[in-house]
Amino acid sequence: MAPRFTLFMLLAGILVLTTHIAGLTGGELLYNGIELPDQWPPRIEQLTREPMPVPYLEHRPAVVPINIGRQLFVDDFLVEECSLQRTFHTADFHPINPILTFDKSWEKRGKSPVAYPYSGGAWYDFRDKLFKIWYSGQLDPPGIYGARIHCLAHSKDGVHWEKPVLDIEPGTNIVLRQYHDGGTVWLDENTTDPSQRYKLFGVDVSNGVRLTLFYSADGIHWRDSGASGRQLGDRTTCFYNPFRKVWVVGVRIGGTVGRARAYVEDANPETLVGKLGTATPWCGADKLDPHNPRPEFQHIEPQLYNLDVVAYESLMLGLFAIWQGPGNQEVAKLGIQKRCDLLVGFSRDGFHWHRPDRRRFLAGTDQKGDWNFGNIQSAGGCCLVVGDKLYFYVSGREEDASGWHGRSSTGLAVLRRDGFTSLDASPSGGSVTTRPVTFQGQHLRVNVDCPEGKLLVEVLDEKGNVIPPLTEENCIPVTGNSTNAQVQWNGASDLSAIAGIPVRFRFSLTNGSLYSFWVSADSNGASHGYVSAGGPGFRGVVDLPHFNTSD
């Protein structure tokens, strides 16, 4: 097979290099072949109720590098032809919910007891081998209704949680007495300063509303960085984009579409906090978002209450908290809860959002007294990878007469790994062919569920010719249900001979579901993509080959 590829590889290498150099003459060239415009972030003068345009789906790169992460079928970015049925999936709440509730005096002070992330942060710390969640307890200082304090809980399995006794305020798990209305805790594994491994972007409401930045080496003992932002909206949150190595603040704004988000980025978090005044309008709810199911509130236009974001495998994942009313005054008057559910969105450039499924990914119930009756809010970090599952930690509020803050607890929801979208085949079968891609690994892996069917794969050159021996006839059928299955061919040990060459993959599936694919450089199938807020078996937030945590 090697002689056949020699000239092909040289020509393909020249093509890829030429494309790369051409890309450098314009805006920033991303890891996935997307070229950003010279003006970044884009300037949006005014948000509307129209869905956000997604330029990279209208003008896709000629060749897509797939060296980072599992490749998900959430859009047609990588799809050239497809006869399979695309299905979007929602997460399921764990049966033991709520997994964290208010049972301490510092969580029950004031008018409404709370123990919930808003957004806070839910992360797996591989050094301590613990799941950790930073959540809000309740404390109402005079004149600051609804202000909350930062608390910490941890878990060995992500399901059963403990509230440790810490030394900040002896006898409690309080880690910072900052009167806040939201904020984000981020476990920063990229920092070169161990004392800044944890970052807390807190929305301080003790004197107006401003964004503050705290650092910590252990997530328990925090110090003020001294950086703070101007007066801003109270549900402002932050995230890190590792693909471009920038910190981003989603500034809560108002306007013609109600609650919405403005965008500002910087590589330095302290500089970022100080330049919130330069934020550009970013995104909001639109005409496709759901309305409140109660007939008396269906006239209310939805709004974007919050947006938590994280890198997941080869793209950015967003949890959109879609507010559906009613307003705070009416909620307090009627003794009910505002409706707020979580929807998902995906971005390949970190700014533009593709939101093809407007069902409620995580929704409240219609049953009074349920822990998640209303106002579902996500946790900073969005989700964790736990074996073959994704864990989502969210808050929910009961319906009661205590005011619009409500009695609030923390719950857990679960989804298959990569399970946002699947391409499904009936017993008669179908196929999906990718657009031209390049890779540097050699082991093709798939996330597939076909215990009563099979998956076959063949590799094509740029002209659509099958490259022997990587044919469908030589492919060893993949069966069963696995989130990390290897694809092999008789006559070929791996894909190393075509690494760096633009090729297409054709996946032929019968009676099953295909969730993702990737080409790994490692025999265990590590994707070298991002695993959101981490999880057991990962050294931080990147899917690397297996390691010994004691090293």
C-alpha positions as CSV (number, residue, x, y, z in Angstrom):
1,M,0.0,0.0,0.0
2,A,2.9,2.4,0.7
3,P,4.1,3.0,-2.9
4,R,0.6,3.9,-4.0
5,F,0.4,6.7,-1.4
6,T,3.9,8.3,-1.9
7,L,3.0,10.8,-4.7
8,F,-0.5,11.3,-3.3
9,M,0.9,12.2,0.1
10,L,3.3,14.8,-1.4
11,L,0.6,16.5,-3.5
12,A,-1.8,16.5,-0.6
13,G,0.8,17.9,1.7
14,I,1.4,20.8,-0.7
15,L,-2.3,21.4,-1.0
16,V,-2.8,21.5,2.8
17,L,0.3,23.8,3.3
18,T,-0.9,26.2,0.5
19,T,-4.4,26.3,2.1
20,H,-2.9,27.1,5.5
21,I,-0.6,29.8,4.2
22,A,-3.5,31.4,2.3
23,G,-5.6,31.3,5.5
24,L,-2.9,33.2,7.4
25,T,-3.2,36.2,5.1
26,G,-6.8,36.8,6.4
27,G,-8.1,36.5,9.9
28,E,-7.2,34.0,12.6
29,L,-7.2,30.4,11.3
30,L,-8.8,28.0,13.8
31,Y,-7.9,24.4,14.6
32,N,-10.8,23.1,12.5
33,G,-10.0,25.1,9.3
34,I,-12.4,28.0,10.0
35,E,-10.9,31.4,9.2
36,L,-12.2,34.2,11.4
37,P,-12.8,37.6,9.9
38,D,-10.3,40.4,10.5
39,Q,-12.8,42.1,12.9
40,W,-13.2,39.8,15.9
41,P,-15.4,39.5,17.8
42,P,-18.0,40.5,15.2
43,R,-19.9,43.7,15.9
44,I,-23.7,43.2,16.2
45,E,-25.5,46.5,16.4
46,Q,-28.8,45.2,17.8
47,L,-30.2,41.8,18.7
48,T,-33.4,40.6,17.1
49,R,-35.8,37.7,17.4
50,E,-34.3,36.1,14.3
51,P,-32.1,33.0,14.8
52,M,-28.3,33.8,14.8
53,P,-26.6,33.3,11.4
54,V,-23.8,30.7,11.5
55,P,-21.2,31.8,8.9
56,Y,-19.0,28.7,9.1
57,L,-22.0,26.5,8.1
58,E,-22.6,28.7,5.0
59,H,-18.9,28.9,4.0
60,R,-17.2,25.7,5.2
61,P,-13.5,25.1,4.9
62,A,-12.4,23.1,1.8
63,V,-10.6,20.6,4.1
64,V,-11.3,20.2,7.8
65,P,-8.5,19.1,10.2
66,I,-9.9,16.7,12.8
67,N,-6.9,16.3,15.0
68,I,-8.7,17.6,18.1
69,G,-11.5,15.7,19.7
70,R,-14.4,13.5,18.8
71,Q,-16.3,14.7,15.8
72,L,-20.0,15.1,16.6
73,F,-22.9,15.2,14.1
74,V,-24.7,18.2,15.6
75,D,-24.6,20.0,12.2
76,D,-23.5,19.5,8.6
77,F,-20.1,21.0,9.1
78,L,-18.4,17.6,8.3
79,V,-21.3,16.0,6.3
80,E,-21.2,15.8,2.5
81,E,-23.9,13.2,1.9
82,C,-26.3,11.5,4.4
83,S,-29.2,9.1,4.1
84,L,-29.4,8.5,7.9
85,Q,-31.9,10.1,10.2
86,R,-30.5,12.7,12.5
87,T,-32.0,12.6,16.0
88,F,-31.4,15.0,18.9
89,H,-31.5,13.7,22.4
90,T,-32.3,15.2,25.8
91,A,-30.8,14.4,29.2
92,D,-32.6,12.4,31.9
93,F,-32.7,13.4,35.6
94,H,-31.2,10.9,38.0
95,P,-33.7,9.0,40.1
96,I,-32.3,10.0,43.5
97,N,-32.6,13.8,42.9
98,P,-32.1,16.2,44.5
99,I,-28.5,15.2,45.2
100,L,-27.8,18.3,47.3
101,T,-30.3,20.2,49.4
102,F,-30.5,22.9,52.1
103,D,-29.8,21.3,55.5
104,K,-27.4,23.8,57.1
105,S,-28.3,26.9,59.0
106,W,-26.2,29.1,56.6
107,E,-28.3,27.7,53.7
108,K,-31.7,28.4,55.3
109,R,-31.3,32.0,56.5
110,G,-33.4,34.7,54.9
111,K,-36.7,34.2,53.1
112,S,-35.7,31.3,50.8
113,P,-33.4,28.4,51.7
114,V,-31.0,27.5,48.9
115,A,-28.2,25.0,48.2
116,Y,-27.7,25.3,44.4
117,P,-25.2,26.3,41.7
118,Y,-26.0,29.7,40.1
119,S,-23.8,29.1,38.1
120,G,-21.0,28.3,40.6
121,G,-19.0,25.4,39.2
122,A,-19.0,21.6,39.1
123,W,-15.6,20.0,38.3
124,Y,-13.6,16.9,38.8
125,D,-10.2,17.5,40.5
126,F,-7.9,14.7,39.4
127,R,-5.3,15.6,42.0
128,D,-7.7,15.0,44.8
129,K,-9.8,12.4,42.9
130,L,-12.9,14.2,43.9
131,F,-16.0,15.7,42.3
132,K,-16.4,19.2,43.6
133,I,-19.2,21.7,43.4
134,W,-19.2,25.3,44.4
135,Y,-22.8,26.3,45.2
136,S,-24.7,29.2,46.8
137,G,-25.9,29.2,50.3
138,Q,-28.3,31.8,51.5
139,L,-27.7,34.9,53.7
140,D,-29.7,38.1,53.6
141,P,-27.7,41.0,54.9
142,P,-29.7,44.1,55.7
143,G,-30.8,45.8,52.5
144,I,-29.4,43.1,50.2
145,Y,-32.3,40.8,49.5
146,G,-31.4,37.4,48.0
147,A,-27.6,37.8,48.3
148,R,-25.8,34.4,48.6
149,I,-22.5,33.1,49.8
150,H,-20.1,30.6,48.2
151,C,-20.0,27.0,49.7
152,L,-18.2,23.8,48.7
153,A,-19.3,20.2,48.6
154,H,-17.4,17.1,47.3
155,S,-18.2,13.6,46.1
156,K,-16.3,10.4,45.3
157,D,-18.8,9.2,42.7
158,G,-20.6,12.3,41.6
159,V,-23.9,11.1,43.0
160,H,-23.5,11.1,46.7
161,W,-22.2,14.4,48.2
162,E,-20.7,15.6,51.4
163,K,-20.4,19.0,52.8
164,P,-16.9,19.2,54.4
165,V,-16.1,21.1,57.6
166,L,-13.6,23.7,56.5
167,D,-11.5,26.3,58.3
168,I,-12.7,29.5,56.6
169,E,-15.7,29.8,58.9
170,P,-15.1,27.0,61.4
171,G,-17.8,24.4,61.5
172,T,-19.1,25.3,58.0
173,N,-18.3,24.5,54.4
174,I,-18.4,28.3,53.5
175,V,-15.4,29.2,51.4
176,L,-16.1,32.9,50.7
177,R,-18.5,35.3,52.2
178,Q,-19.1,37.4,49.2
179,Y,-22.7,38.6,48.8
180,H,-23.2,37.6,45.2
181,D,-25.9,37.0,42.6
182,G,-24.3,34.3,40.5
183,G,-20.7,33.9,39.3
184,T,-18.5,31.2,37.9
185,V,-15.8,29.0,39.4
186,W,-13.3,27.7,36.9
187,L,-10.7,25.0,37.4
188,D,-7.8,26.3,35.3
189,E,-5.4,23.5,34.4
190,N,-3.5,25.7,32.0
191,T,-2.2,28.3,34.5
192,T,1.5,28.4,35.3
193,D,0.8,29.9,38.7
194,P,-0.4,27.2,41.2
195,S,-2.0,29.8,43.4
196,Q,-4.4,30.7,40.5
197,R,-5.4,27.1,39.7
198,Y,-9.0,28.0,40.7
199,K,-10.6,31.2,39.5
200,L,-13.9,32.7,40.8
201,F,-15.6,35.3,38.7
202,G,-18.2,36.6,41.2
203,V,-21.1,39.0,40.6
204,D,-20.8,41.1,43.8
205,V,-24.1,42.8,44.8
206,S,-22.9,44.3,48.1
207,N,-22.6,47.8,46.5
208,G,-24.2,48.0,43.2
209,V,-23.4,45.1,40.8
210,R,-19.8,44.5,39.7
211,L,-17.7,41.5,38.5
212,T,-14.8,40.5,40.7
213,L,-12.0,38.0,40.3
214,F,-10.6,35.8,43.0
215,Y,-7.8,33.2,42.9
216,S,-7.3,30.0,44.9
217,A,-4.8,27.1,44.9
218,D,-7.3,24.6,46.4
219,G,-10.7,26.0,45.8
220,I,-11.1,26.7,49.5
221,H,-8.9,29.6,50.4
222,W,-9.5,32.5,48.1
223,R,-7.8,35.9,47.6
224,D,-9.0,38.9,45.8
225,S,-7.1,39.6,42.6
226,G,-8.0,43.3,42.9
227,A,-9.5,43.3,39.5
228,S,-13.2,44.3,39.2
229,G,-15.6,45.3,36.4
230,R,-18.0,48.1,36.1
231,Q,-21.7,48.1,36.9
232,L,-23.3,45.3,35.0
233,G,-26.2,42.8,34.8
234,D,-26.6,40.5,37.8
235,R,-26.5,37.1,36.0
236,T,-23.1,37.7,34.2
237,T,-21.0,34.5,33.8
238,C,-17.6,33.6,32.4
239,F,-15.9,30.7,30.5
240,Y,-12.5,29.8,29.0
241,N,-12.2,29.0,25.3
242,P,-9.1,26.7,25.1
243,F,-9.2,26.5,21.3
244,R,-8.3,30.2,21.1
245,K,-6.8,30.5,24.6
246,V,-9.1,33.4,25.7
247,W,-11.3,34.1,28.6
248,V,-14.8,35.3,27.8
249,V,-17.4,37.1,29.8
250,G,-21.0,36.8,28.8
251,V,-22.3,40.1,30.1
252,R,-26.0,40.0,31.0
253,I,-27.7,42.9,29.2
254,G,-31.2,44.1,28.4
255,G,-32.8,45.7,25.4
256,T,-35.3,45.0,22.6
257,V,-35.2,41.2,23.2
258,G,-35.2,41.5,27.0
259,R,-32.5,39.6,28.9
260,A,-29.6,38.8,26.6
261,R,-25.8,38.5,26.4
262,A,-22.9,40.7,25.3
263,Y,-19.5,39.3,24.5
264,V,-16.0,40.4,25.6
265,E,-12.7,38.3,25.5
266,D,-9.1,38.6,26.5
267,A,-6.2,36.2,27.2
268,N,-5.7,37.7,30.6
269,P,-8.6,37.3,33.0
270,E,-7.7,40.4,35.1
271,T,-7.6,42.5,31.9
272,L,-10.8,41.0,30.8
273,V,-12.7,41.9,34.0
274,G,-11.6,45.5,33.5
275,K,-12.8,45.9,30.0
276,L,-16.5,44.9,30.3
277,G,-17.5,48.3,28.8
278,T,-16.2,47.2,25.4
279,A,-18.5,44.2,25.2
280,T,-20.5,43.8,22.0
281,P,-24.1,42.4,21.8
282,W,-23.9,38.7,21.3
283,C,-27.0,36.5,21.6
284,G,-30.5,36.2,23.0
285,A,-33.6,34.1,22.8
286,D,-35.3,34.1,19.4
287,K,-38.6,33.3,17.8
288,L,-37.8,29.5,17.8
289,D,-37.4,29.3,21.6
290,P,-40.2,27.7,23.6
291,H,-42.9,29.7,25.4
292,N,-44.3,29.1,28.9
293,P,-46.6,26.1,28.6
294,R,-49.2,27.7,31.0
295,P,-51.9,29.2,28.8
296,E,-52.1,32.4,30.8
297,F,-48.3,33.1,30.2
298,Q,-47.9,31.9,26.6
299,H,-48.0,35.5,25.3
300,I,-44.7,36.2,27.0
301,E,-41.7,36.3,24.7
302,P,-38.8,34.1,25.9
303,Q,-35.5,35.7,27.0
304,L,-32.0,34.4,27.5
305,Y,-31.6,34.3,31.3
306,N,-28.1,32.8,31.3
307,L,-25.5,31.1,29.1
308,D,-22.9,28.7,30.5
309,V,-20.3,27.5,28.0
310,V,-17.5,24.9,28.0
311,A,-15.2,23.1,25.4
312,Y,-16.5,19.7,24.7
313,E,-14.4,17.5,22.4
314,S,-14.0,19.4,19.1
315,L,-16.5,22.3,19.8
316,M,-18.0,24.7,22.3
317,L,-21.1,23.5,24.2
318,G,-23.6,26.1,25.5
319,L,-26.4,25.6,28.0
320,F,-29.0,28.3,27.2
321,A,-31.2,29.1,30.2
322,I,-34.4,30.3,28.4
323,W,-36.7,32.3,30.6
324,Q,-40.4,32.1,29.7
325,G,-41.9,34.3,32.4
326,P,-43.8,35.5,34.2
327,G,-41.9,38.5,35.7
328,N,-40.6,38.7,39.2
329,Q,-43.4,40.9,40.5
330,E,-46.1,38.6,39.2
331,V,-44.2,35.5,40.5
332,A,-44.0,37.0,44.0
333,K,-47.7,38.1,43.9
334,L,-49.0,34.7,42.7
335,G,-46.6,32.6,44.8
336,I,-45.3,30.6,41.8
337,Q,-42.0,30.2,40.0
338,K,-40.8,31.8,36.8
339,R,-40.3,29.2,34.1
340,C,-36.7,28.7,33.0
341,D,-35.4,25.6,31.2
342,L,-32.1,24.6,29.7
343,L,-31.6,24.2,25.9
344,V,-28.3,23.3,24.1
345,G,-26.3,25.1,21.5
346,F,-23.0,24.3,19.7
347,S,-20.3,26.6,18.3
348,R,-17.2,25.8,16.2
349,D,-15.8,29.4,16.3
350,G,-16.7,30.3,19.9
351,F,-19.1,33.1,19.0
352,H,-21.8,32.0,16.6
353,W,-24.3,29.5,18.0
354,H,-26.1,26.7,16.0
355,R,-29.2,25.7,18.0
356,P,-31.0,23.1,15.8
357,D,-33.1,21.5,18.6
358,R,-35.4,23.8,20.5
359,R,-36.8,21.2,22.8
360,R,-36.1,21.6,26.5
361,F,-32.8,19.7,27.1
362,L,-33.4,19.9,30.8
363,A,-36.9,21.0,31.9
364,G,-38.8,21.7,35.1
365,T,-42.0,19.8,36.0
366,D,-45.6,20.8,36.3
367,Q,-45.9,19.2,39.7
368,K,-46.0,21.5,42.7
369,G,-43.5,20.6,45.4
370,D,-41.0,19.0,43.0
371,W,-37.5,20.1,43.6
372,N,-37.2,21.1,39.9
373,F,-40.6,22.7,39.5
374,G,-39.2,25.9,38.0
375,N,-36.2,28.0,37.1
376,I,-33.6,25.4,36.1
377,Q,-30.1,26.8,36.1
378,S,-26.8,25.2,34.9
379,A,-23.5,24.9,36.7
380,G,-20.2,26.5,35.5
381,G,-18.3,23.8,33.6
382,C,-21.6,22.6,32.2
383,C,-20.9,18.8,32.4
384,L,-18.5,16.1,33.4
385,V,-17.5,13.0,31.6
386,V,-18.0,10.0,33.8
387,G,-17.3,6.7,32.0
388,D,-19.8,6.4,29.2
389,K,-22.0,9.2,30.5
390,L,-22.1,12.9,30.8
391,Y,-23.2,14.4,34.2
392,F,-25.0,17.7,34.3
393,Y,-25.5,19.5,37.6
394,V,-28.3,22.0,37.7
395,S,-30.4,23.9,40.2
396,G,-34.2,23.9,40.5
397,R,-36.7,25.7,42.6
398,E,-39.9,24.6,44.2
399,E,-43.1,26.5,43.9
400,D,-44.0,28.1,47.2
401,A,-45.1,31.4,48.7
402,S,-41.7,32.5,49.9
403,G,-41.1,34.9,47.0
404,W,-39.6,34.5,43.6
405,H,-36.3,33.2,44.9
406,G,-38.0,29.9,46.0
407,R,-36.6,26.9,47.8
408,S,-33.7,25.8,45.7
409,S,-31.8,22.5,45.5
410,T,-29.2,20.8,43.2
411,G,-30.0,17.9,40.9
412,L,-28.1,15.6,38.5
413,A,-29.0,14.8,34.9
414,V,-27.3,12.1,32.7
415,L,-26.7,11.7,29.0
416,R,-24.8,9.2,26.9
417,R,-21.2,10.5,26.1
418,D,-21.4,12.4,22.8
419,G,-25.2,11.8,23.1
420,F,-26.5,15.1,22.0
421,T,-27.1,13.9,18.4
422,S,-27.1,10.5,16.6
423,L,-27.4,9.5,13.0
424,D,-29.8,6.6,12.9
425,A,-30.3,3.7,10.5
426,S,-33.3,1.3,10.1
427,P,-32.7,-2.4,9.3
428,S,-32.6,-1.5,5.6
429,G,-29.5,0.7,6.3
430,G,-28.0,4.0,5.2
431,S,-24.8,5.9,5.1
432,V,-23.1,9.2,5.8
433,T,-20.0,10.5,3.9
434,T,-17.8,13.2,5.3
435,R,-16.4,16.1,3.5
436,P,-12.6,16.1,3.0
437,V,-10.7,15.9,6.3
438,T,-7.1,15.5,7.5
439,F,-5.8,13.8,10.6
440,Q,-2.5,12.9,12.3
441,G,-3.5,9.8,14.1
442,Q,-3.9,6.3,12.9
443,H,-6.7,4.5,14.8
444,L,-10.3,5.2,13.7
445,R,-12.7,5.1,16.6
446,V,-16.5,5.4,16.7
447,N,-19.2,5.9,19.3
448,V,-21.9,3.5,18.0
449,D,-24.9,1.6,19.3
450,C,-25.8,-1.3,16.9
451,P,-26.2,-4.6,18.9
452,E,-28.6,-5.9,16.3
453,G,-26.9,-4.2,13.3
454,K,-23.5,-3.4,12.0
455,L,-21.3,-0.5,11.0
456,L,-18.9,-0.6,8.0
457,V,-16.4,2.1,7.0
458,E,-14.5,2.8,3.9
459,V,-12.0,5.6,3.1
460,L,-12.2,7.7,-0.1
461,D,-9.8,10.1,-1.8
462,E,-10.8,13.7,-2.6
463,K,-12.3,12.6,-6.0
464,G,-14.5,10.0,-4.3
465,N,-12.5,6.9,-5.2
466,V,-12.2,4.2,-2.5
467,I,-8.6,3.7,-1.3
468,P,-7.7,0.0,-1.1
469,P,-7.5,-1.9,1.2
470,L,-9.6,0.6,3.2
471,T,-12.8,-0.7,1.6
472,E,-16.2,-1.6,2.9
473,E,-15.6,-5.2,1.9
474,N,-12.4,-5.4,3.9
475,C,-13.9,-3.6,6.9
476,I,-14.4,-5.8,10.0
477,P,-18.0,-5.2,11.0
478,V,-18.5,-3.1,14.2
479,T,-21.4,-4.4,16.3
480,G,-22.6,-3.9,19.8
481,N,-22.9,-0.8,21.9
482,S,-19.7,1.2,22.7
483,T,-18.8,4.8,23.1
484,N,-15.2,3.9,22.0
485,A,-15.1,1.2,19.4
486,Q,-12.2,0.6,17.0
487,V,-12.7,0.3,13.3
488,Q,-10.3,-2.1,11.5
489,W,-9.7,-3.5,8.0
490,N,-8.3,-6.7,6.7
491,G,-5.0,-5.9,5.0
492,A,-4.3,-2.6,6.8
493,S,-2.9,-2.4,10.3
494,D,-4.0,1.3,10.8
495,L,-4.4,4.6,8.9
496,S,-0.9,5.9,9.3
497,A,-0.2,5.7,5.6
498,I,-2.9,8.4,4.9
499,A,-2.2,10.6,7.8
500,G,-2.1,14.2,6.6
501,I,-3.9,13.5,3.3
502,P,-7.3,14.9,2.6
503,V,-9.7,12.0,2.6
504,R,-13.4,11.2,3.1
505,F,-14.9,8.6,5.5
506,R,-18.1,6.8,4.5
507,F,-19.9,5.1,7.3
508,S,-22.5,2.5,6.3
509,L,-24.9,1.6,9.1
510,T,-27.8,-0.8,9.6
511,N,-30.2,-1.0,12.5
512,G,-28.3,1.3,14.9
513,S,-27.1,4.8,15.8
514,L,-23.8,6.6,15.2
515,Y,-22.9,9.4,17.6
516,S,-19.3,10.4,16.7
517,F,-16.0,9.4,15.1
518,W,-12.4,10.4,15.5
519,V,-8.9,9.3,14.6
520,S,-6.7,8.7,17.6
521,A,-3.0,8.6,17.8
522,D,-3.3,6.3,20.8
523,S,-4.3,2.6,21.0
524,N,-6.8,3.3,23.7
525,G,-8.7,5.8,21.6
526,A,-7.9,9.0,23.4
527,S,-9.4,11.8,21.4
528,H,-7.1,14.6,22.6
529,G,-10.3,16.7,22.7
530,Y,-11.8,18.5,25.7
531,V,-13.9,16.8,28.3
532,S,-15.7,19.8,29.7
533,A,-15.2,19.9,33.5
534,G,-13.2,16.7,33.5
535,G,-14.0,13.4,35.1
536,P,-12.4,10.2,36.6
537,G,-9.7,8.8,34.3
538,F,-8.7,12.2,32.8
539,R,-5.7,14.3,33.7
540,G,-7.5,17.6,33.8
541,V,-9.9,18.5,31.0
542,V,-8.3,16.9,28.0
543,D,-8.8,13.2,26.8
544,L,-5.2,12.0,26.8
545,P,-3.8,8.4,27.0
546,H,-4.4,6.7,30.4
547,F,-2.1,7.9,33.2
548,N,-1.3,7.2,36.8
549,T,-2.8,9.9,39.0
550,S,-0.1,9.2,41.6
551,D,2.7,10.3,39.2
